[in-house]
Amino acid sequence: MMKIQPFWQNKAQLALDDNADITALELSEKACTLGSAKGCVIAGNIYKIGRGTELDYKKAITFFETASKQDSVNAKFLLGKIF
């Protein structure tokens, strides 16, 4: 059985690489809701820098905290940079 999270997080990363910011945000949020820490980190970064959307540290923190609960070292590092 194929894992759903990697599919969405990979699609989000590809969209981000192609500068399709809104698509990347939508896909990364979807991946995050399906339990992908990487998807949460991508969404958090998009909100943290305001890429294709308004800058929103509150949303960025929420996504980074969600990924941190899944033991994402990257998310913990990014949270530390915000605080």
C-alpha positions as CSV (number, residue, x, y, z in Angstrom):
1,M,0.0,0.0,0.0
2,M,1.4,3.4,-1.0
3,K,1.8,6.0,1.7
4,I,-0.2,9.1,0.9
5,Q,1.9,11.7,2.8
6,P,5.1,11.4,0.7
7,F,3.0,11.9,-2.5
8,W,1.6,15.2,-1.3
9,Q,4.8,16.5,0.2
10,N,6.7,15.6,-3.0
11,K,4.1,17.4,-5.1
12,A,4.4,20.4,-2.8
13,Q,8.2,20.5,-3.0
14,L,8.0,20.3,-6.8
15,A,5.4,23.1,-7.0
16,L,7.7,25.2,-4.7
17,D,10.7,24.5,-6.9
18,D,8.6,25.6,-10.0
19,N,7.7,28.9,-8.3
20,A,4.0,27.8,-8.1
21,D,3.7,29.3,-4.7
22,I,-0.1,29.0,-4.2
23,T,-0.1,25.4,-5.4
24,A,2.9,24.6,-3.1
25,L,1.0,26.1,-0.1
26,E,-2.2,24.1,-0.8
27,L,-0.3,20.8,-1.4
28,S,2.0,21.3,1.7
29,E,-1.0,22.0,3.9
30,K,-2.7,18.9,2.5
31,A,0.4,16.8,3.3
32,C,0.6,18.3,6.8
33,T,-3.0,17.4,7.5
34,L,-2.2,13.8,6.4
35,G,0.6,13.6,8.9
36,S,3.7,14.7,6.9
37,A,6.2,16.6,9.0
38,K,7.9,17.8,5.8
39,G,4.7,19.1,4.5
40,C,4.2,21.1,7.7
41,V,7.7,22.5,7.4
42,I,7.2,23.6,3.8
43,A,3.9,25.3,4.7
44,G,5.5,26.9,7.7
45,N,8.3,28.3,5.6
46,I,5.9,29.7,3.0
47,Y,4.1,31.6,5.7
48,K,7.3,32.6,7.4
49,I,8.7,34.3,4.3
50,G,5.3,35.3,2.8
51,R,6.0,33.6,-0.5
52,G,2.9,33.8,-2.6
53,T,0.8,34.7,0.4
54,E,0.9,37.3,3.2
55,L,3.6,36.9,5.8
56,D,2.0,35.2,8.8
57,Y,4.3,34.2,11.7
58,K,1.3,32.8,13.7
59,K,0.5,30.3,11.0
60,A,4.2,29.5,10.4
61,I,4.6,28.7,14.1
62,T,1.5,26.5,14.1
63,F,2.9,24.5,11.2
64,F,6.3,24.3,12.7
65,E,4.9,23.1,16.1
66,T,2.9,20.4,14.3
67,A,6.0,19.2,12.6
68,S,8.0,19.4,15.9
69,K,5.5,17.1,17.6
70,Q,6.5,14.6,14.9
71,D,10.2,15.0,15.9
72,S,11.2,17.1,13.0
73,V,14.6,18.6,13.8
74,N,14.2,21.1,11.0
75,A,10.9,22.4,12.4
76,K,12.5,22.7,15.9
77,F,15.4,24.7,14.4
78,L,13.0,27.0,12.5
79,L,10.9,27.6,15.6
80,G,14.1,28.5,17.5
81,K,15.0,31.0,14.8
82,I,11.6,32.7,15.1
83,F,11.8,33.0,18.9
